[in-house]
Amino acid sequence: MAKSDPNRILRLLPLFAGGLGGSLLLINRLTNIEVSASQSRSDALGVILAAVLILVGLIWQEIQPRDPDRVDLIGEEGFELVEDLPDAVKTELAWASHLLLTNTVTRSLIVYYRGRVLLRRGILAKKREVKPGAILQRVLARQKPVYLVDLKVYPGRIEFDYLPNNTQGVICQPLNNRGAIILAANAPRSYTKQDENWIEGIADKIADTLNTAMEK
């Protein structure tokens, strides 16, 4: 279920204040039979102030940053690591995955390398096998990351059936041309450019470790 926006009431406050002020001015004007010149000027000023408040409220609806709608990913939390990996690789993957899960919006991640799933961590889907679809294949071929900011609007989302089925955003970060880290977020448009740069740096480190330890 999506969490409520904590700033929603703050953004709506000028709209409520302007609407209430305008309504009270109208009621006051209708209930007074005789209206003096000074009262007319006061009413006009009040109407202007109410209109400004309403306008500010409408502008805030557009320009105030809103927290992305977050969901609880469907699945069970777990940590699966291939047993026959060298100790150096196990340590590297455990360290890197912990950093990504605790310091970004990532809630589930998979390390796929040379046709094998080396690690799954976070909220896990039931399906363990990764069968590269068109998007992941393009990442491997071009060795360039792909960030799907709002997964539900992409027709290609069906290839990510190995992630929780309510995943909101996905980054496929290549590990050279041999694999990728696939990261799932619980909110759309939630990775920042800084997050993307940091993920790229961690992926480069993992790729170097895998290349050194497993290509011998």
HELIX and SHEET records of a PDB file:
HELIX    1   1 ARG A    8  THR A   31  1                                  24    
HELIX    2   2 ALA A   37  ILE A   63  1                                  27    
HELIX    3   3 ASP A   87  ASN A  103  1                                  17    
HELIX    4   4 ALA A  134  ARG A  142  1                                   9    
HELIX    5   5 LEU A  151  VAL A  153  5                                   3    
HELIX    6   6 PRO A  155  PHE A  160  5                                   6    
HELIX    7   7 LYS A  193  MET A  214  1                                  22    
SHEET    1   A 6 GLU A  76  LEU A  81  0                                        
SHEET    2   A 6 ARG A 116  LEU A 124 -1                                        
SHEET    3   A 6 THR A 106  TYR A 113 -1                                        
SHEET    4   A 6 GLY A 179  ALA A 185 -1                                        
SHEET    5   A 6 GLY A 169  LEU A 175 -1                                        
SHEET    6   A 6 VAL A 146  LEU A 148 -1                                        
END                                                                             
